[in-house]
Amino acid sequence: MNITLLGWNSFFQEEFEGFSGGQGFIPARIARQNKHNYNVLCEKGALTAEVSGSFSYLAEASVDFPTVGDWVVINAIEDDNKAIIHKLLPRKNSFSRKAAGIETEAQVLASNIDTVFVVAGLDRDFNPRRIERYMTLIRNSGAEPVILLNKADLCSDPSARVSEIEKVAQDVPVYYLSATCDDDISQINNLIPTGKTGAMLGSSGTGKSTIINRLLGEDILATSETSGAVGKGRHTTTWRELILLPSGGIVIDTPGLREIQLWADEEDLSITFDDIEEIAAKCRFRNCKHKSEPGCAIIQAIEEEILDYRRVQNYHKMKREIRFLEARKEQRYMISKSKGKALSRFIRQRMKLKY
């Protein structure tokens, strides 16, 4: 297998140089993350791999373990289709969200991505506010975002929906299609050229797996109908998986995300909502809260229907979330720093007693 077709390039080659001695190390890409092992692709083909004992010992958090899209350094076990993972190569980029629960920790959903496709349904699942959240996370990843509005056959005026999302997306390309019909899907294929990686993200039932099946030219991935009762999709993809396309590109299928907790900063938010921040700069007061202050440019823009009130509300909501996240990160850092100092004092005291 030619690893260049898997996305290998000079960036990863430079990182790999220190491991390319005579010890049988070769690079491999994580194609699927299972409960206790990984499926990897390399020059020897498809292998099942596990991390080494030293790898597990040195990993401090879940983000230190491989995820789908990662490049790793392995030792292939001859005649057994197995391998040992010794090193995770630095990521070119990664798409992350805050992990579920109270822990302030990132969950890496996929890495080394060139294009992230946000798939939204033009049915009852249509939600511009959710797309705004995706845009903020993607800005943090460094990948190029593209919005796909699927199920155009269920919408009476898809062009109007596209215009609505273009106001949210700013300069991000927006396409509409119907993956279950005979729509030309070559426009998506062209966005994932040979050796490049795309990732499909979206809620359950938006048609991510159906779109990938169309790109593959056959029904390989399981799909299911959206529930007519509640207008919500069912999880058909239950794990993240890297898939090679006949066109030469690579796509990562992901389970539907019901919860999109932000893992971003205020700069990412500023890019997603640059229209709001540009208008806010015209407010009379620099510390304007955009609620009832005189001379508020945001309030005026809402009244003149230049800005959507719901978009402004979502901007404030996400800003509060990011500031809370930053405070939690700082708190976690201070606790870790305090524990480190306490450990250093303990070691010094033990050494004094010993000598």
Secondary structure, DSSP 8 states (H G I E B T S, - for coil): --GGGGT--HHHHHHHGGG-SSS-EEEEEEEEE-SS-EEEEETTEEEEEEE-HHHHHH--SGGGS--TT-EEEEEEETTTTEEEEEEE---S-EEEEE-SSS---EEEEEES-SEEEEEEESSTT--HHHHHHHHHHHHHHT-EEEEEEE-GGG-S-HHHHHHHHHHHHTTS-EEE--TTTT---HHHHTTS-TT-EEEEE--TTSSHHHHHHHHHTS--S------TTT--------S-EEEE-TTS-EEEE----S-------HHHHHHHTHHHHHHHTTSSSTT--SSS-TT-HHHHHHHTTSS-HHHHHHHHHHHHHHHHHHHHHHHHHHHHHHHHHHHHHHHHHHHHHH-
